[in-house]
Amino acid sequence: MREALSENPETAGVARDDVLSALLSTIRLSGSLQFCFMPTGDWQTDAAPSLAGLSAKASGTIPFHILVAGSCWLKTEGEETGLETGDVLVFPFGTGHQLGAGRDGMLVLPTRDLPQKPWREIPVLRYGEAMKGVRLLCGYLQWDGLNFAPLRQALPKLIHLRTRAANDGDWLRATIRQMVDEIDRPRAGGVSMLPRLTEIIFIEILRHQIMMAEPRSVGWLAALADPSLSRCLSLIHDDPMRNWSLEDLATAACLSRSALADRFQAMLSTSPIRYIRDWRLYLASVALATSSRPIAAIADDAGYATPPATWRATARLPSTATSRWAFETSIPTMKVLGACMGCSSLQRGLKAQPTVRAKTWRRRCSLRREFKTQG
């Protein structure tokens, strides 16, 4: 009976959907459609964007292109792919790439030709005098989902979706048409509407990528396809703050504790308990960036109730999250503390053994009291 339950494909499918729903519900996006690019004739461009020019935050910046009309080619890492109307390209890790039509065409650099912000409407950049050409919508997204390692490892360097061939491409094409209409016939609120449409398209592409990805022997997608692990992951994502034990998860997965631990290690290169920790830390980073809850409450939810544990945990979070933590706790900066302790390399010292970090924490708390007394 236990074996039959663990191999039930319908149960595995429901569990996989639960995990995806939990993940997608935590995604924080900020989309920006930068410009409409309309070259004609033979042309080429190095489309690896200067992210510093496109966005103030290069970390987590994802470039994308939507081919609205015409055809062209894409080159990435030495491989060339033909593109047709309706194709959507997303580069989760900002991989360098080139776009073009024909051979030995003019070099165009649209990011250098953009007008100064702020824009009242989306810029349309035209190149060449030929009647027919291509039309590309280009831009970027800011996404914090890459901070969750299992998801980051599951994504490819390039997501290429052909909406003409996709079963669910009808509404994607309709959304793209609405974006084009907002550009061609600007209306009140259009500049605000376009980023929201971009975010919706990205979430659907991400869901499509995860659901339709080829089965793998290892990795997060393989774990979602495994009946036992998908059930286990569903429980974790459904109630991440529960005090899960290895025995609880093994019972739910219909496996022994050693078998579950071995399967987790083989597919995800981690243990069940460490996976729970990483997911809690990701949720904590989202909470730090989006809520006004006290730091202590967020740290407690993540399973870090003591100051040394909280400090070690925040060291793993994005800099934006740790900045808020440091500000709210009113602890002197590393530079100030280093000077007080006669240590010019305090940052390197904190990367030493955990006991050293704990001692440093106690010293920092002592210094904090001294600063308050002096104040």
C-alpha positions in Angstrom: 0.0 0.0 0.0 2.8 2.4 0.9 4.5 1.8 -2.5 1.3 2.3 -4.4 0.7 5.6 -2.6 4.2 6.9 -3.3 3.8 6.1 -7.1 0.4 7.8 -7.6 0.9 10.2 -10.5 -2.2 12.2 -9.8 -1.1 12.8 -6.2 2.3 13.8 -7.4 0.8 16.2 -10.0 -1.3 17.9 -7.3 1.7 18.2 -5.0 3.8 19.7 -7.8 1.1 22.3 -8.5 0.9 23.2 -4.8 4.7 23.8 -4.7 4.5 26.0 -7.8 1.5 27.9 -6.4 3.4 28.6 -3.2 6.5 29.7 -5.1 4.6 32.0 -7.6 2.7 33.6 -4.7 6.0 34.9 -3.3 7.4 36.3 -6.5 8.1 40.0 -6.4 8.4 41.6 -9.8 8.9 45.1 -11.1 8.7 45.1 -14.9 9.8 47.8 -17.2 9.3 48.0 -21.0 12.1 50.1 -22.1 11.6 50.8 -25.8 10.2 49.6 -29.2 13.0 48.8 -31.6 12.2 48.9 -35.4 15.2 48.2 -37.7 14.9 47.6 -41.4 17.1 45.9 -44.1 20.2 44.1 -42.9 21.2 45.0 -39.3 22.8 43.6 -36.2 23.1 44.6 -32.6 24.9 43.4 -29.5 21.8 43.1 -27.3 23.6 42.3 -24.1 22.3 45.3 -22.4 24.3 47.6 -20.2 22.2 46.9 -17.2 23.6 49.8 -15.4 22.0 52.0 -18.0 18.7 50.2 -18.1 18.2 49.7 -14.4 19.6 51.2 -11.1 19.7 47.6 -9.8 21.8 45.3 -11.9 21.4 42.4 -9.5 18.3 40.3 -10.4 17.8 42.2 -13.7 16.3 40.0 -16.4 16.4 41.3 -20.1 13.6 40.2 -22.4 12.6 40.7 -26.1 9.3 40.2 -27.8 9.3 39.9 -31.6 6.0 41.6 -32.6 6.6 41.6 -36.4 9.0 40.2 -38.9 11.8 37.7 -38.5 15.5 37.8 -37.4 18.1 35.7 -35.8 19.5 35.3 -32.3 23.1 34.4 -31.5 24.0 33.3 -28.0 27.1 31.5 -26.9 28.0 30.8 -30.5 24.7 29.2 -31.5 22.3 30.9 -34.0 18.5 30.5 -33.8 15.9 31.8 -36.2 13.1 33.9 -34.7 9.6 34.6 -36.0 6.7 36.8 -35.2 5.3 36.0 -31.7 8.6 34.7 -30.2 9.4 35.8 -26.6 13.0 35.7 -25.3 13.9 35.9 -21.6 17.4 35.7 -20.2 17.1 34.9 -16.5 20.8 35.4 -15.9 21.4 38.3 -18.3 23.4 36.1 -20.8 25.1 38.0 -23.6 23.4 37.7 -27.0 23.2 39.3 -30.4 20.2 40.0 -32.7 20.2 40.7 -36.4 18.8 40.2 -39.9 20.8 39.4 -43.0 24.6 39.3 -42.9 27.1 42.1 -42.4 24.4 44.6 -41.8 24.7 48.0 -40.0 25.5 47.9 -36.3 22.8 49.6 -34.3 23.0 50.3 -30.5 19.5 51.2 -29.4 20.3 51.6 -25.7 22.6 54.5 -26.6 19.9 56.2 -28.6 17.3 56.3 -25.9 16.0 59.7 -24.9 16.6 61.0 -21.4 14.0 59.9 -18.8 11.4 60.5 -17.6 9.3 59.4 -20.6 5.7 60.3 -21.1 5.4 57.5 -23.6 7.5 54.5 -24.7 10.4 55.5 -27.1 10.1 54.0 -30.6 13.6 53.7 -32.3 13.6 53.3 -36.1 16.7 52.4 -38.2 17.0 52.2 -42.0 14.8 53.3 -44.8 13.5 50.0 -46.2 9.7 49.5 -46.1 9.7 46.1 -44.3 11.6 45.3 -41.1 11.2 43.9 -37.7 9.5 45.2 -34.6 10.9 44.3 -31.2 9.7 45.2 -27.7 12.7 45.3 -25.4 13.1 45.8 -21.7 13.9 44.2 -18.4 12.4 42.9 -15.2 13.6 43.1 -11.6 13.0 39.7 -9.9 14.0 38.4 -6.5 13.2 34.8 -7.3 16.8 34.1 -8.2 17.7 34.4 -4.5 16.1 30.9 -4.0 18.8 28.6 -5.1 16.7 25.5 -6.1 14.7 27.7 -8.5 17.8 29.5 -9.8 19.4 26.1 -10.6 16.3 24.9 -12.4 16.2 27.8 -14.9 18.0 27.8 -18.2 20.2 30.6 -19.5 17.6 31.3 -22.2 13.8 30.9 -22.2 12.5 30.9 -25.8 8.8 30.6 -26.2 7.0 30.5 -29.5 3.5 31.8 -28.8 2.3 30.7 -32.3 3.0 27.1 -31.3 2.1 27.2 -27.7 -1.3 25.7 -26.7 -1.9 28.6 -24.3 -0.5 31.2 -26.8 -3.8 32.8 -27.7 -4.1 34.9 -24.6 -0.3 35.6 -24.6 -0.7 36.9 -28.2 -3.7 39.0 -27.1 -1.6 40.5 -24.2 1.2 41.3 -26.6 -1.3 43.0 -29.0 -2.5 45.1 -26.1 1.1 46.2 -25.3 1.6 47.2 -29.0 -1.7 49.1 -28.9 -0.7 51.0 -25.8 2.5 52.0 -27.7 0.8 52.9 -31.0 -2.1 54.8 -29.4 -0.8 56.2 -26.1 -3.6 56.7 -23.6 -3.7 58.0 -20.0 -2.0 55.5 -17.7 -0.3 53.6 -20.5 3.2 54.0 -19.1 1.9 52.4 -15.9 0.0 49.7 -17.7 2.9 48.3 -19.8 5.0 47.2 -16.8 2.1 45.3 -15.3 1.4 43.5 -18.6 5.1 42.6 -18.8 5.0 41.1 -15.3 1.9 39.0 -16.2 3.6 37.7 -19.3 6.8 36.8 -17.4 4.9 34.9 -14.7 3.1 32.8 -17.3 6.3 32.1 -19.2 7.9 31.0 -15.9 5.0 28.7 -15.1 5.1 27.3 -18.7 8.9 26.8 -18.4 8.6 24.8 -15.1 5.6 22.8 -16.2 6.9 21.9 -19.7 10.6 21.4 -18.9 12.1 18.1 -19.9 12.5 15.6 -17.1 15.9 15.6 -15.5 17.6 13.1 -13.3 18.6 15.7 -10.7 17.5 19.2 -9.7 14.4 20.9 -8.5 12.3 20.0 -11.5 13.3 16.3 -11.1 12.2 16.5 -7.4 8.8 17.9 -8.4 8.4 15.0 -10.8 9.3 12.5 -8.1 6.1 11.4 -6.3 7.7 11.1 -2.8 9.7 14.2 -3.0 7.0 16.3 -4.6 4.7 15.4 -1.7 7.4 16.3 0.8 8.1 19.6 -0.9 4.4 20.4 -1.0 4.2 20.0 2.8 7.2 22.2 3.3 6.0 25.0 1.0 2.4 24.8 2.4 3.5 25.3 6.0 7.2 26.4 6.1 7.1 27.7 9.7 6.1 24.3 11.1 8.7 22.6 13.2 9.3 19.9 10.7 11.3 16.8 11.7 12.9 14.4 9.3 10.6 11.7 10.7 7.5 13.8 9.9 8.6 14.3 6.3 9.6 10.7 5.8 6.2 9.5 7.0 4.4 11.8 4.6 6.6 10.7 1.8 6.1 7.0 2.6 9.9 6.5 2.9 12.3 5.8 5.7 14.3 8.7 7.1 17.5 7.5 5.5 15.8 6.9 2.2 14.3 10.4 2.2 17.6 12.0 3.2 19.5 10.0 0.5 16.9 11.0 -2.2 17.0 14.6 -1.2 20.8 14.6 -1.4 20.9 12.8 -4.8 18.3 15.1 -6.5 18.7 18.5 -4.7 22.3 18.2 -3.2 21.0 19.2 0.2 19.1 17.7 3.2 15.4 18.2 3.9 16.2 20.4 6.9 18.6 22.6 5.0 16.0 23.0 2.2 13.5 24.2 4.8 16.1 26.7 6.1 16.8 28.0 2.7 13.1 28.4 1.9 12.5 30.2 5.2 15.4 32.5 4.5 14.0 33.4 1.1 10.6 34.1 2.7 12.4 36.2 5.3 14.1 38.3 2.6 10.8 38.9 0.9 9.2 39.9 4.3 12.1 42.2 5.1 11.7 44.0 1.7 7.9 44.2 1.6 6.5 44.3 5.2 6.9 46.5 8.2 6.9 43.6 10.7 9.6 43.8 13.4 12.9 42.2 12.5 12.7 39.9 15.5 9.4 38.5 14.4 10.7 37.8 10.9 13.8 36.2 12.3 11.7 34.1 14.7 9.5 32.9 11.8 12.7 31.9 9.9 13.8 29.8 12.9 16.5 32.2 14.2 15.6 33.2 17.7 19.0 34.1 19.1 21.1 37.2 18.1 24.1 35.2 16.8 21.8 33.0 14.7 20.0 36.0 13.4 23.3 37.7 12.4 24.5 34.5 10.6 21.1 34.2 8.9 21.1 37.8 7.6 24.6 37.4 6.2 22.9 35.0 3.7 20.2 37.5 2.7 20.4 40.1 -0.1 22.0 43.4 0.8 18.7 45.2 0.7 17.3 43.0 3.4 20.4 43.2 5.6 20.5 46.9 5.2 17.0 47.2 6.8 18.0 44.8 9.5 21.1 46.8 10.4 19.2 50.1 10.3 16.3 48.8 12.5 18.6 47.4 15.1 20.7 50.6 15.2 24.0 48.7 15.4 27.1 50.7 14.4 28.5 50.1 10.9 31.2 47.5 10.3 33.7 50.4 9.6 32.9 52.0 12.9 33.1 48.7 14.8 36.4 47.8 13.1 37.9 51.1 14.2 36.7 50.6 17.8 38.0 47.0 17.9 41.3 47.9 16.3 40.5 45.6 13.4 40.8 46.9 9.8 39.5 43.6 8.4 36.4 42.9 10.5 34.4 41.9 7.5 36.9 39.1 6.7 36.9 38.1 10.4 33.1 37.6 10.3 33.6 35.0 7.6 35.7 32.8 10.0 34.3 30.1 12.3 30.8 30.5 13.7 32.2 30.8 17.2 34.2 33.8 16.0 31.1 35.4 14.6 29.2 34.8 17.8 31.9 36.4 19.8 31.9 39.3 17.4 28.1 39.6 17.9 28.5 39.8 21.6 31.2 42.5 21.2 28.9 44.4 18.8 26.1 44.3 21.4 28.4 45.6 24.0 29.6 48.4 21.7 26.0 49.2 21.0 25.3 49.7 24.7 28.4 51.8 24.9 27.3 54.0 22.0 23.8 54.5 23.5 25.4 55.4 26.9 27.7 57.9 25.3 24.8 59.3 23.3 
